[in-house]
Amino acid sequence: MSIGPRKPVFYMGVLGIGFAVGGFLSALLERFLPQSSAKTFFTWTVAPSVGPVHLDLLVVNMTLGPIGVRVSLLAIIGVLLAYLVARSLF
């Protein structure tokens, strides 16, 4: 029962909610699971980063960074669950 093409705001919202839920689950499991291979598997993260980036525009001089993203398996699962729930609701 789709109502036409989805807007980019919808997809960005689903991504944001999914990453937030997945990050929360990952932090929760890191804190409460005992040391085991399951904890290592579910809380394994990739943290790419970029920076620092220096920008000199003669009038304004800025340095940004380093900027990083921490993505875990549970964050990806959270995105998939958020998409499935949003697709079934809308």
Backbone as a printed PyTorch tensor [residue, N CA C, xyz], in Angstrom:
tensor([[[  0.8330,  -1.1770,   0.0000],
         [  0.0000,   0.0000,   0.0000],
         [  0.8790,   1.2420,   0.0000]],

        [[  1.7670,   1.3270,  -0.9510],
         [  2.6710,   2.4610,  -1.0610],
         [  1.9520,   3.6660,  -1.6590]],

        [[  2.3340,   4.8540,  -1.2050],
         [  1.6900,   6.0840,  -1.6490],
         [  2.6080,   6.8490,  -2.5990]],

        [[  3.3700,   6.2120,  -3.4080],
         [  4.2640,   6.8840,  -4.3310],
         [  5.6980,   6.8500,  -3.8360]],

        [[  6.5700,   7.5700,  -4.5270],
         [  7.9800,   7.5590,  -4.1530],
         [  8.2110,   8.2470,  -2.8010]],

        [[  9.1290,   7.6820,  -2.0600],
         [  9.4610,   8.2470,  -0.7470],
         [ 10.3810,   9.4510,  -0.9270]],

        [[ 10.2950,  10.3670,   0.0110],
         [ 11.1400,  11.5470,  -0.0240],
         [ 12.4720,  11.2430,   0.6700]],

        [[ 13.5230,  11.9710,   0.3180],
         [ 14.8240,  11.7500,   0.9570],
         [ 14.7910,  11.9580,   2.4670]],

        [[ 13.8970,  12.8150,   2.9430],
         [ 13.7860,  13.0400,   4.3920],
         [ 13.3370,  11.7580,   5.0900]],

        [[ 12.4750,  10.9960,   4.4520],
         [ 12.0220,   9.7290,   5.0110],
         [ 13.2010,   8.7850,   5.2020]],

        [[ 14.0290,   8.6430,   4.1590],
         [ 15.1680,   7.7350,   4.2420],
         [ 16.2070,   8.2150,   5.2550]],

        [[ 16.4420,   9.5060,   5.3290],
         [ 17.3850,  10.0330,   6.3130],
         [ 16.8640,   9.8190,   7.7310]],

        [[ 15.5750,   9.9750,   7.9250],
         [ 14.9810,   9.7170,   9.2360],
         [ 15.0970,   8.2600,   9.6370]],

        [[ 14.8360,   7.3600,   8.6850],
         [ 14.9640,   5.9270,   8.9600],
         [ 16.4090,   5.5840,   9.2960]],

        [[ 17.3740,   6.1350,   8.5450],
         [ 18.7810,   5.8920,   8.8430],
         [ 19.1610,   6.4090,  10.2210]],

        [[ 18.7260,   7.6140,  10.5370],
         [ 19.0470,   8.2010,  11.8450],
         [ 18.4700,   7.3980,  12.9970]],

        [[ 17.2050,   7.0280,  12.8900],
         [ 16.5690,   6.2390,  13.9400],
         [ 17.2100,   4.8620,  14.0440]],

        [[ 17.5000,   4.2470,  12.9080],
         [ 18.1280,   2.9260,  12.9130],
         [ 19.5090,   2.9350,  13.5310]],

        [[ 20.3280,   3.9220,  13.1790],
         [ 21.6590,   3.9990,  13.7710],
         [ 21.5920,   4.3060,  15.2610]],

        [[ 20.6410,   5.1300,  15.6800],
         [ 20.5060,   5.4340,  17.1060],
         [ 20.0870,   4.1950,  17.8970]],

        [[ 19.1100,   3.4480,  17.3950],
         [ 18.6580,   2.2320,  18.0740],
         [ 19.7650,   1.1840,  18.0760]],

        [[ 20.4380,   1.0090,  16.9460],
         [ 21.5340,   0.0500,  16.8700],
         [ 22.7050,   0.4290,  17.7680]],

        [[ 23.0360,   1.6970,  17.8280],
         [ 24.1020,   2.1570,  18.7150],
         [ 23.7450,   1.9430,  20.1730]],

        [[ 22.4770,   2.1900,  20.5120],
         [ 22.0320,   1.9480,  21.8860],
         [ 22.1330,   0.4630,  22.2360]],

        [[ 21.6930,  -0.4090,  21.3310],
         [ 21.7850,  -1.8500,  21.5680],
         [ 23.2380,  -2.3100,  21.6890]],

        [[ 24.0990,  -1.7580,  20.8640],
         [ 25.5150,  -2.1100,  20.9190],
         [ 26.1320,  -1.6950,  22.2570]],

        [[ 25.8370,  -0.4870,  22.7110],
         [ 26.3560,  -0.0210,  24.0000],
         [ 25.7910,  -0.8520,  25.1500]],

        [[ 24.5300,  -1.2230,  25.0470],
         [ 23.9010,  -2.0380,  26.0850],
         [ 24.5520,  -3.4180,  26.1730]],

        [[ 24.7820,  -4.0410,  25.0170],
         [ 25.4270,  -5.3480,  25.0180],
         [ 26.8830,  -5.2740,  25.4710]],

        [[ 27.5930,  -4.2060,  25.1120],
         [ 28.9730,  -4.0470,  25.5730],
         [ 29.0380,  -3.9800,  27.0930]],

        [[ 28.0350,  -3.3710,  27.6720],
         [ 28.0490,  -3.1910,  29.1210],
         [ 27.6310,  -4.4530,  29.8770]],

        [[ 26.6330,  -5.1870,  29.3840],
         [ 26.0380,  -6.2460,  30.1910],
         [ 26.3810,  -7.6740,  29.7710]],

        [[ 26.8880,  -7.8990,  28.5660],
         [ 27.2540,  -9.2540,  28.1800],
         [ 28.5960,  -9.6400,  28.8120]],

        [[ 28.7180, -10.8780,  29.2630],
         [ 30.0270, -11.3220,  29.7680],
         [ 31.0030, -11.4900,  28.6060]],

        [[ 32.2730, -11.4930,  28.9180],
         [ 33.2940, -11.6310,  27.8850],
         [ 33.1490, -12.9800,  27.1840]],

        [[ 32.8010, -12.9660,  25.9120],
         [ 32.6010, -14.1910,  25.1490],
         [ 32.7330, -13.8770,  23.6710]],

        [[ 32.6610, -14.9140,  22.8560],
         [ 32.7470, -14.7000,  21.4120],
         [ 31.4910, -14.0060,  20.8830]],

        [[ 30.3390, -14.2100,  21.5150],
         [ 29.1090, -13.5280,  21.1000],
         [ 29.2360, -12.0200,  21.3240]],

        [[ 29.8180, -11.6350,  22.4550],
         [ 30.0180, -10.2100,  22.7280],
         [ 30.9730,  -9.6120,  21.7040]],

        [[ 32.0370, -10.3180,  21.3810],
         [ 32.9930,  -9.8340,  20.3900],
         [ 32.3390,  -9.6970,  19.0250]],

        [[ 31.5160, -10.6430,  18.6390],
         [ 30.8630, -10.6220,  17.3310],
         [ 29.8560,  -9.4810,  17.2230]],

        [[ 28.9810,  -9.3430,  18.2080],
         [ 27.9110,  -8.3440,  18.1160],
         [ 28.3800,  -6.9230,  18.3710]],

        [[ 29.4700,  -6.7380,  19.0910],
         [ 29.9230,  -5.3810,  19.4030],
         [ 31.1370,  -4.9630,  18.5820]],

        [[ 31.5050,  -5.7370,  17.5630],
         [ 32.6160,  -5.3760,  16.6910],
         [ 32.2340,  -4.1300,  15.9020]],

        [[ 33.1120,  -3.1450,  15.8730],
         [ 32.8050,  -1.8850,  15.2030],
         [ 33.8950,  -1.5160,  14.2070]],

        [[ 33.5020,  -0.7260,  13.2320],
         [ 34.4200,  -0.1050,  12.2870],
         [ 34.3000,   1.3910,  12.5130]],

        [[ 35.4370,   2.0740,  12.6690],
         [ 35.4060,   3.5040,  12.9660],
         [ 36.2990,   4.2820,  11.9950]],

        [[ 35.8380,   4.5060,  10.7590],
         [ 36.6370,   5.3180,   9.8430],
         [ 36.5810,   6.7930,  10.2490]],

        [[ 37.6510,   7.5120,   9.9850],
         [ 37.6580,   8.9380,  10.3100],
         [ 38.3870,   9.7170,   9.2220]],

        [[ 38.0560,  10.9890,   9.1260],
         [ 38.6600,  11.8910,   8.1610],
         [ 39.0810,  13.1420,   8.9100]],

        [[ 40.2510,  13.6260,   8.6350],
         [ 40.6060,  14.9070,   9.2120],
         [ 42.0210,  14.9450,   9.7120]],

        [[ 42.4220,  16.0240,  10.1890],
         [ 41.7570,  17.3320,  10.1380],
         [ 41.8290,  17.9470,   8.7400]],

        [[ 40.7920,  18.6840,   8.3900],
         [ 40.7010,  19.3590,   7.0980],
         [ 40.8720,  20.8520,   7.3430]],

        [[ 41.8570,  21.4370,   6.6840],
         [ 42.1400,  22.8640,   6.8610],
         [ 41.5760,  23.6320,   5.6630]],

        [[ 40.8210,  24.7040,   5.9310],
         [ 40.1830,  25.5030,   4.8900],
         [ 40.5700,  26.9650,   5.0870]],

        [[ 41.2360,  27.5500,   4.1190],
         [ 41.6680,  28.9480,   4.1990],
         [ 41.0130,  29.7160,   3.0560]],

        [[ 40.0650,  30.5980,   3.3740],
         [ 39.3380,  31.3750,   2.3720],
         [ 39.7290,  32.8550,   2.3760]],

        [[ 40.8980,  33.1790,   2.8570],
         [ 41.4420,  34.5240,   2.9760],
         [ 40.7180,  35.3680,   4.0250]],

        [[ 39.4210,  35.2730,   4.1230],
         [ 38.6670,  36.0200,   5.1200],
         [ 38.4310,  35.1470,   6.3510]],

        [[ 38.1520,  33.8880,   6.1140],
         [ 37.8570,  32.9390,   7.1880],
         [ 38.8530,  31.7880,   7.0920]],

        [[ 39.3600,  31.3890,   8.2490],
         [ 40.3160,  30.2990,   8.3150],
         [ 39.7480,  29.2540,   9.2770]],

        [[ 39.4810,  28.0260,   8.7770],
         [ 38.8530,  26.9940,   9.6060],
         [ 39.6460,  25.7050,   9.5430]],

        [[ 39.5550,  24.9440,  10.6230],
         [ 40.0700,  23.5820,  10.6500],
         [ 38.9730,  22.6960,  11.2120]],

        [[ 38.5590,  21.7070,  10.4380],
         [ 37.5260,  20.7690,  10.8600],
         [ 38.1570,  19.4030,  11.0690]],

        [[ 37.7420,  18.7450,  12.1380],
         [ 38.1310,  17.3520,  12.2600],
         [ 38.9160,  17.0500,  13.5010]],

        [[ 39.2700,  15.8630,  13.6730],
         [ 38.8920,  14.7280,  12.8530],
         [ 37.4190,  14.3590,  13.0560]],

        [[ 36.7780,  13.9290,  11.9770],
         [ 35.3760,  13.5330,  11.9980],
         [ 35.3290,  12.0290,  11.7890]],

        [[ 34.6380,  11.3290,  12.6700],
         [ 34.5830,   9.8760,  12.5710],
         [ 33.1800,   9.3400,  12.7240]],

        [[ 32.9920,   8.1300,  12.2330],
         [ 31.7180,   7.4240,  12.3320],
         [ 32.0080,   6.0500,  12.9170]],

        [[ 31.2130,   5.6300,  13.8660],
         [ 31.3760,   4.3200,  14.4800],
         [ 30.1910,   3.4520,  14.0920]],

        [[ 30.4240,   2.4500,  13.2680],
         [ 29.3600,   1.5890,  12.7680],
         [ 29.5960,   0.1710,  13.2860]],

        [[ 28.5590,  -0.4100,  13.8670],
         [ 28.6550,  -1.7750,  14.3720],
         [ 27.6250,  -2.6530,  13.6640]],

        [[ 27.7360,  -3.9390,  13.8880],
         [ 26.7860,  -4.8860,  13.3120],
         [ 25.3720,  -4.5850,  13.8060]],

        [[ 25.2340,  -4.2610,  15.0840],
         [ 23.9070,  -3.9590,  15.6180],
         [ 23.3470,  -2.6540,  15.0580]],

        [[ 24.2060,  -1.7110,  14.6790],
         [ 23.7170,  -0.4830,  14.0460],
         [ 23.1110,  -0.7930,  12.6790]],

        [[ 23.7330,  -1.6820,  11.9370],
         [ 23.1880,  -2.0770,  10.6290],
         [ 21.8820,  -2.8400,  10.8100]],

        [[ 21.8270,  -3.7100,  11.8030],
         [ 20.5810,  -4.4270,  12.0960],
         [ 19.4940,  -3.4370,  12.5200]],

        [[ 19.8660,  -2.4190,  13.3000],
         [ 18.9100,  -1.3830,  13.6990],
         [ 18.3510,  -0.6240,  12.5080]],

        [[ 19.1860,  -0.3320,  11.5200],
         [ 18.7180,   0.3500,  10.3070],
         [ 17.7380,  -0.5380,   9.5470]],

        [[ 18.0690,  -1.8190,   9.4190],
         [ 17.1540,  -2.7350,   8.7200],
         [ 15.8170,  -2.8490,   9.4460]],

        [[ 15.8480,  -2.9570,  10.7610],
         [ 14.5920,  -3.0400,  11.5190],
         [ 13.7820,  -1.7540,  11.4060]],

        [[ 14.4550,  -0.6060,  11.4820],
         [ 13.7450,   0.6700,  11.3570],
         [ 13.1060,   0.7990,   9.9820]],

        [[ 13.8110,   0.3530,   8.9480],
         [ 13.2280,   0.4090,   7.5920],
         [ 12.0120,  -0.4900,   7.4680]],

        [[ 12.1100,  -1.7090,   8.0070],
         [ 10.9850,  -2.6310,   7.9120],
         [  9.7650,  -2.1070,   8.6760]],

        [[  9.9920,  -1.5370,   9.8540],
         [  8.8710,  -0.9860,  10.6250],
         [  8.2800,   0.2250,   9.9040]],

        [[  9.1300,   1.1130,   9.3920],
         [  8.6300,   2.3080,   8.6910],
         [  7.8860,   1.9170,   7.4150]],

        [[  8.3760,   0.9030,   6.7190],
         [  7.7150,   0.4630,   5.4900],
         [  6.3520,  -0.1420,   5.7830]],

        [[  6.2420,  -0.8370,   6.9080],
         [  4.9550,  -1.4430,   7.2380],
         [  3.9590,  -0.3960,   7.7860]],

        [[  4.4620,   0.6750,   8.3810],
         [  3.5760,   1.7000,   8.9110],
         [  3.1210,   2.6860,   7.8470]],

        [[  3.9890,   3.0000,   6.8910],
         [  3.6690,   4.0360,   5.9040],
         [  3.4910,   3.4220,   4.5530]]])
